[in-house]
Amino acid sequence: MKISEDEVRYVARLARLTLDDSHIQAMSENLSRILTYMDKLNEVETTDVPPTSHVVKMDPLLRPDEVRGSLPLEQALQNAPDRAGAFYRVPRILE
């Protein structure tokens, strides 16, 4: 599959990337090679292959959830530079 330089420019603009002409040409060639390889992978017969999320069986490494008491309110807010009652007060970022 061929990716045109115009398509690379379009995607670069969406990603807010600045690419010069040499990079655009190189990206066009690289992306075209990647998509050609992906087309070859799509030809592989996988009908009898069960879906997997990992090739190797993995046991979860997460600890079990345990209910624990929270910090007392005053201790949780003791280092807050500004607070409003039981809440942290932060500078406004949206107008």
Backbone as ProteinMPNN parsed JSONL, in Angstrom:
{"seq_chain_A": "MKISEDEVRYVARLARLTLDDSHIQAMSENLSRILTYMDKLNEVETTDVPPTSHVVKMDPLLRPDEVRGSLPLEQALQNAPDRAGAFYRVPRILE", "coords_chain_A": {"N_chain_A": [[0.849, -1.171, 0.0], [0.578, 2.187, -0.825], [1.563, 5.181, 0.64], [0.907, 8.483, 0.221], [2.786, 11.563, -0.143], [1.218, 13.741, 0.418], [-0.662, 12.622, 2.153], [0.991, 12.07, 4.322], [1.72, 14.68, 5.025], [-0.807, 15.607, 5.797], [-1.425, 13.962, 8.046], [0.726, 14.661, 9.665], [0.12, 17.332, 10.115], [-2.254, 17.028, 11.581], [-1.173, 15.852, 13.847], [0.266, 17.914, 14.718], [2.934, 18.217, 13.915], [6.028, 19.355, 12.622], [7.418, 18.858, 9.607], [10.122, 18.67, 7.342], [10.637, 18.637, 3.728], [12.356, 16.465, 3.093], [12.03, 14.755, 5.275], [9.327, 14.215, 5.018], [9.222, 12.778, 2.621], [10.783, 10.548, 3.378], [9.208, 9.535, 5.49], [6.906, 8.866, 4.074], [7.852, 6.767, 2.473], [8.706, 4.933, 4.475], [6.298, 4.451, 5.937], [4.775, 3.34, 3.892], [6.192, 0.958, 3.436], [5.765, -0.288, 5.915], [2.961, -0.641, 5.909], [2.725, -2.338, 3.714], [3.98, -4.602, 4.725], [2.164, -5.165, 6.793], [-0.046, -5.868, 5.261], [0.895, -8.3, 4.268], [0.981, -9.757, 6.656], [-1.74, -9.948, 7.149], [-2.455, -11.927, 5.407], [-1.852, -14.313, 6.59], [-2.98, -17.439, 7.722], [-5.271, -17.72, 10.208], [-7.474, -18.964, 11.219], [-7.896, -21.272, 12.851], [-6.599, -20.567, 15.149], [-6.702, -19.766, 18.486], [-7.91, -16.738, 20.018], [-5.615, -14.645, 21.745], [-4.314, -12.763, 24.488], [-1.8, -12.605, 25.47], [1.218, -14.174, 24.544], [2.593, -15.864, 26.219], [1.461, -17.547, 29.113], [0.28, -15.575, 31.706], [0.208, -14.816, 35.102], [-1.734, -12.665, 37.116], [-0.018, -9.954, 38.595], [-0.908, -8.411, 40.586], [-1.767, -7.109, 43.775], [-4.131, -8.357, 46.179], [-7.253, -6.646, 46.672], [-7.701, -4.672, 49.513], [-9.614, -3.417, 52.133], [-8.9, -0.473, 53.737], [-8.448, 1.887, 56.36], [-8.857, 5.417, 55.829], [-6.7, 8.341, 55.658], [-6.868, 10.64, 58.365], [-8.856, 13.595, 57.963], [-7.658, 16.119, 58.611], [-4.949, 15.44, 58.656], [-4.558, 14.665, 56.012], [-4.905, 17.087, 54.697], [-2.981, 18.749, 55.773], [-0.612, 19.759, 54.579], [-1.519, 21.232, 52.49], [-1.377, 24.011, 50.358], [-3.477, 25.78, 50.069], [-6.85, 25.739, 51.038], [-10.335, 24.881, 51.057], [-12.481, 24.472, 53.342], [-13.084, 21.127, 53.561], [-11.625, 20.561, 51.299], [-9.037, 20.608, 48.766], [-7.799, 23.63, 47.472], [-7.196, 24.876, 44.333], [-5.384, 26.738, 41.806], [-7.343, 28.443, 39.33], [-7.693, 27.105, 36.105], [-9.164, 27.129, 33.823], [-11.244, 29.316, 31.974]], "CA_chain_A": [[0.0, 0.0, 0.0], [1.39, 3.396, -0.969], [1.151, 6.378, 1.376], [1.399, 9.643, -0.522], [3.376, 12.637, 0.653], [0.099, 14.57, 0.89], [-1.228, 11.956, 3.331], [1.943, 12.285, 5.416], [1.552, 16.08, 5.445], [-2.097, 15.71, 6.488], [-1.296, 13.339, 9.37], [1.668, 15.487, 10.432], [-0.608, 18.528, 10.551], [-3.151, 16.599, 12.654], [-0.351, 15.591, 15.036], [0.98, 19.169, 14.983], [4.36, 17.993, 13.693], [6.62, 20.101, 11.52], [8.344, 18.0, 8.873], [10.589, 19.252, 6.083], [10.343, 17.772, 2.579], [13.122, 15.213, 3.133], [11.386, 13.88, 6.256], [8.03, 13.792, 4.469], [9.494, 11.712, 1.658], [11.228, 9.37, 4.127], [8.047, 8.985, 6.205], [6.035, 8.25, 3.075], [8.449, 5.477, 2.112], [8.68, 4.041, 5.642], [4.917, 4.042, 6.214], [4.357, 2.449, 2.806], [6.789, -0.36, 3.71], [5.082, -0.867, 7.078], [1.626, -1.099, 5.505], [2.91, -3.502, 2.844], [4.242, -5.715, 5.64], [0.906, -5.478, 7.475], [-0.866, -6.605, 4.293], [1.398, -9.678, 4.253], [0.531, -10.402, 7.891], [-3.171, -10.235, 7.015], [-2.615, -13.129, 4.592], [-1.576, -15.49, 7.414], [-4.192, -18.17, 8.088], [-5.416, -17.753, 11.667], [-8.822, -19.431, 11.529], [-7.893, -22.24, 13.948], [-5.77, -20.063, 16.239], [-7.564, -19.069, 19.454], [-7.445, -15.394, 20.364], [-4.827, -14.552, 22.972], [-3.838, -11.419, 24.805], [-0.364, -12.775, 25.689], [1.717, -15.43, 24.002], [2.958, -16.672, 27.376], [0.47, -17.407, 30.172], [0.747, -14.679, 32.761], [-0.661, -14.655, 36.259], [-1.723, -11.261, 37.525], [0.945, -9.627, 39.636], [-1.527, -7.393, 41.418], [-2.103, -7.53, 45.128], [-5.586, -8.37, 46.386], [-7.807, -5.421, 47.248], [-7.977, -4.714, 50.946], [-10.197, -2.184, 52.641], [-8.119, 0.103, 54.822], [-8.912, 3.2, 56.773], [-8.257, 6.573, 55.169], [-6.039, 9.311, 56.526], [-7.772, 11.639, 58.934], [-8.975, 14.763, 57.103], [-6.659, 17.136, 58.943], [-3.629, 14.959, 58.252], [-4.514, 14.683, 54.552], [-4.864, 18.469, 54.222], [-2.053, 19.56, 56.56], [0.395, 20.414, 53.741], [-2.163, 21.925, 51.372], [-1.085, 25.438, 50.403], [-4.739, 26.507, 50.186], [-7.959, 24.801, 51.152], [-11.671, 25.429, 51.296], [-13.15, 23.461, 54.156], [-12.494, 19.792, 53.471], [-11.157, 20.377, 49.928], [-7.881, 21.352, 48.285], [-8.125, 24.723, 46.563], [-6.136, 24.994, 43.333], [-5.605, 27.883, 40.921], [-8.236, 28.224, 38.19], [-6.961, 26.945, 34.85], [-10.109, 27.362, 32.731], [-12.061, 30.516, 32.169]], "C_chain_A": [[0.898, 1.238, 0.0], [0.764, 4.544, -0.191], [1.752, 7.579, 0.651], [1.998, 10.68, 0.423], [2.293, 13.571, 1.177], [-0.548, 13.959, 2.129], [-0.31, 12.131, 4.542], [1.819, 13.718, 5.931], [0.27, 16.251, 6.258], [-1.998, 15.151, 7.914], [-0.34, 14.149, 10.244], [0.97, 16.746, 10.939], [-1.565, 18.177, 11.676], [-2.388, 16.391, 13.959], [0.454, 16.826, 15.448], [2.499, 18.968, 14.944], [4.827, 18.849, 12.528], [7.659, 19.204, 10.867], [8.807, 18.731, 7.624], [10.392, 18.222, 4.973], [11.105, 16.451, 2.613], [12.51, 14.236, 4.138], [10.042, 13.377, 5.742], [8.229, 12.652, 3.488], [9.907, 10.427, 2.381], [10.065, 8.722, 4.869], [7.096, 8.29, 5.245], [6.555, 6.862, 2.701], [8.367, 4.491, 3.273], [7.27, 3.545, 5.941], [4.389, 3.109, 5.133], [4.914, 1.046, 3.021], [6.086, -1.049, 4.876], [3.719, -1.409, 6.679], [1.697, -2.285, 4.549], [3.169, -4.739, 3.69], [2.964, -6.128, 6.363], [-0.037, -6.234, 6.542], [-0.42, -8.061, 4.212], [0.951, -10.424, 5.505], [-0.953, -10.758, 7.825], [-3.437, -11.483, 6.187], [-2.394, -14.413, 5.395], [-2.895, -16.117, 7.851], [-4.261, -18.303, 9.607], [-6.778, -18.278, 12.104], [-8.849, -20.34, 12.752], [-7.043, -21.792, 15.14], [-6.67, -19.315, 17.22], [-7.016, -17.677, 19.764], [-6.679, -15.41, 21.685], [-4.466, -13.095, 23.225], [-2.337, -11.442, 25.066], [0.043, -14.125, 25.115], [2.046, -16.395, 25.131], [1.912, -16.451, 28.46], [1.056, -16.563, 31.294], [-0.277, -14.648, 33.879], [-0.616, -13.194, 36.677], [-0.761, -11.029, 38.688], [0.393, -8.57, 40.584], [-1.83, -7.95, 42.796], [-3.618, -7.565, 45.266], [-6.04, -7.048, 47.002], [-8.098, -5.635, 48.724], [-8.549, -3.37, 51.364], [-9.356, -1.725, 53.817], [-8.698, 1.469, 55.166], [-8.179, 4.309, 56.033], [-7.499, 7.419, 56.181], [-7.095, 10.202, 57.166], [-7.727, 12.908, 58.076], [-7.882, 15.79, 57.379], [-5.261, 16.714, 58.516], [-3.491, 15.005, 56.727], [-4.345, 16.101, 54.014], [-3.791, 19.324, 54.889], [-1.019, 20.293, 55.713], [-0.211, 21.145, 52.549], [-1.852, 23.415, 51.452], [-2.348, 26.287, 50.543], [-5.854, 25.477, 50.242], [-9.249, 25.556, 51.394], [-12.438, 24.358, 52.053], [-12.408, 22.148, 54.074], [-11.902, 19.507, 52.09], [-9.869, 21.146, 49.684], [-8.398, 22.476, 47.396], [-6.918, 24.883, 45.641], [-6.419, 26.202, 42.453], [-6.519, 27.499, 39.752], [-7.39, 28.106, 36.925], [-7.857, 27.161, 33.639], [-10.897, 28.619, 33.022], [-13.449, 30.314, 31.631]], "O_chain_A": [[1.869, 1.306, 0.754], [-0.42, 4.84, -0.347], [2.97, 7.67, 0.491], [1.745, 10.667, 1.628], [2.433, 14.134, 2.263], [-0.938, 14.679, 3.049], [-0.787, 12.318, 5.662], [1.813, 13.942, 7.142], [0.256, 16.945, 7.274], [-2.435, 15.792, 8.87], [-0.58, 14.302, 11.442], [1.206, 17.176, 12.069], [-1.689, 18.938, 12.635], [-2.887, 16.71, 15.039], [1.225, 16.785, 16.407], [3.238, 19.463, 15.795], [4.094, 19.04, 11.558], [8.655, 18.834, 11.489], [8.001, 19.342, 6.922], [10.027, 17.077, 5.237], [10.566, 15.421, 2.207], [12.473, 13.031, 3.89], [9.664, 12.236, 6.006], [7.489, 11.669, 3.516], [9.437, 9.343, 2.038], [9.942, 7.497, 4.88], [6.541, 7.239, 5.569], [5.787, 5.903, 2.623], [7.997, 3.334, 3.075], [7.067, 2.353, 6.172], [3.633, 2.184, 5.43], [4.21, 0.057, 2.819], [5.84, -2.255, 4.83], [3.356, -2.519, 7.068], [0.819, -3.147, 4.572], [2.634, -5.81, 3.403], [2.707, -7.321, 6.527], [-0.748, -7.139, 6.979], [-1.253, -8.96, 4.1], [0.582, -11.596, 5.428], [-1.372, -11.768, 8.391], [-4.531, -12.044, 6.254], [-2.723, -15.498, 4.914], [-3.81, -15.423, 8.294], [-3.397, -18.933, 10.217], [-7.189, -18.057, 13.243], [-9.726, -20.201, 13.604], [-6.8, -22.584, 16.05], [-7.329, -18.346, 16.843], [-5.803, -17.467, 19.77], [-7.058, -16.109, 22.625], [-4.332, -12.301, 22.293], [-1.665, -10.423, 24.905], [-0.707, -15.098, 25.198], [1.809, -17.597, 25.018], [1.51, -15.315, 28.713], [2.168, -16.802, 31.765], [-1.472, -14.477, 33.641], [0.435, -12.557, 36.598], [-0.706, -11.812, 39.636], [1.149, -7.914, 41.3], [-2.117, -9.137, 42.946], [-4.317, -6.866, 44.533], [-5.302, -6.416, 47.758], [-8.667, -6.651, 49.123], [-8.03, -2.317, 50.992], [-9.125, -2.473, 54.766], [-9.355, 2.11, 54.345], [-7.018, 4.153, 55.656], [-7.635, 7.243, 57.392], [-8.12, 10.482, 56.546], [-6.68, 13.251, 57.527], [-7.246, 16.275, 56.443], [-4.474, 17.545, 58.061], [-2.427, 15.344, 56.21], [-3.706, 16.295, 52.98], [-3.698, 20.517, 54.599], [-0.583, 21.374, 56.107], [0.522, 21.628, 51.686], [-2.042, 24.026, 52.504], [-2.293, 27.393, 51.079], [-5.795, 24.454, 49.56], [-9.26, 26.694, 51.864], [-12.984, 23.437, 51.447], [-11.244, 22.055, 54.466], [-11.697, 18.346, 51.736], [-9.624, 22.186, 50.295], [-9.349, 22.275, 46.641], [-5.781, 25.009, 46.094], [-7.564, 26.646, 42.358], [-6.47, 26.374, 39.254], [-6.482, 28.907, 36.7], [-7.355, 27.358, 32.532], [-11.178, 28.943, 34.176], [-14.278, 31.221, 31.707]]}, "name": "protein", "num_of_chains": 1, "seq": "MKISEDEVRYVARLARLTLDDSHIQAMSENLSRILTYMDKLNEVETTDVPPTSHVVKMDPLLRPDEVRGSLPLEQALQNAPDRAGAFYRVPRILE"}
